[in-house]
Amino acid sequence: QVQLVESGGGLVQAGGSLRLSCAASRSLFSLSSMGWYRQAPGKQRELVAYITSGGTTNYADFVKGRFTISRDNAKNTVYLQMGSLKTEDTAVYYCNGRTFGLTSSDYWGHGTQVTVSS
């Protein structure tokens, strides 16, 4: 089991920045990857970015150059630094942790709301 707790969401104007945090209940090295997803009203949940246990990162095209995912292994915490925010970035952002193995499991946080105003 892994508990994930997000924080850092809020209201920001377009063009502004926010940093989301996701604290995990166990070592990040015990998870194959950590990621951020988002879900806007009426839309499906979509991948924003992920970082593997080895530090490899991957981003959705719509956030490349604007968002940065990083990790602090000592704090078991993953961050999503969001910049040049757009109104279309408004969504609930969820932290995801995936275990190793052929039958890997996904764990989710409760989500944090990000609202970007024009």
N, C-alpha and C positions, 0 to 999 in steps of 0.2 A: 504494500500500500504506500501511496505517496500523497501527502497533502500539499496543495499548492495554494498560496495566498497572494493575490494581486493587490497592488496599491498604486496610487499615483494618477488615477484618472481625474477628469474634471472638465471644466469649461474653459475654452481658450479661443482667442480670435484667430481668424484665418491668417496664416503666415507665422503664427507663433509656434512654441515648442512645449513638449511635455515629456517627462520620463516616467515610464511604467516600470514597476518592480514586481518580481515574482519570487517569493521565498518558498523553497522546497523543504520538506520535512526530513530529507535525507541527502546524502552526498550526491552532487551532480554527476560524479563519475560512475554512479550506479545506474545512470540513465543514459540511453543511447543518444537521446537528443532532447532538447528543450525548445519549445516554440511559442510563438504568439499567433493567435487566430483572431478574427473579428467577425462580428455579425451585425449587420445593419437591419433596421426594421424591414420586414418583408423579403429579406434576402437570405441566402444560405451562408453558413459559416465558411470563411475562406482563410487560407493560410496567408499570413503576413510575412513571417520570417522564422527561421529556426537556426539553431546552433548545435552541433554535435558534441559528443564528449571529447572529441579531439580538437574542437575549436573551429571546425569548418562551418561557414555560414552560408545561408541561402535566403534570397529575398524575392518576394513577388514583384513583378515588373512595376506595379503601380506605386511601390514605395522605394524603389532603388534610387539611391542618391539622396533620399530624404530621411530614411529611418536607419538606425544602427542597432543591432542586437549584440549584447555582450554578456559576459558571465563573471561572477566573482565566486570562485570555487570555495574560498575560505568562509564565505557567508551563505553558501548554498543558494545563491540568488542570481537570477537572470534579469537583465534590463532591456528595455526597448526605448531608445532615445528617438523621439519623433520630432522632426523639424519641418519647416515650410508646410505646416498643416493646412489642409484644404477642407472645405465643408463636407466633401464626400468621404473624408476620413472618420466622420461621425459614426460611432458604432460602440457596441460592447466588445471589449478586448478580453480574450481568454488566454490564459497560460496553459500550456500543454507539456506534459512530460511523458516520454515513451521509454519503456523498458527494453532491454536487450532480448534477443532470442527470436526464433522463428515464429513463436506465438507471443509476440510482444503485446503489451497492454498500454493503453492510453489513459492518462489521468488528467483531470481538468480542474482548474480553479473555478471560482464562482463568477468571475468576470468583473471588469471595472469599466464604467461608462466614460467614454471620451466624446465630448461634444465640441464641435468646431463651429463657431458663429461667423457670419459674414460681416 
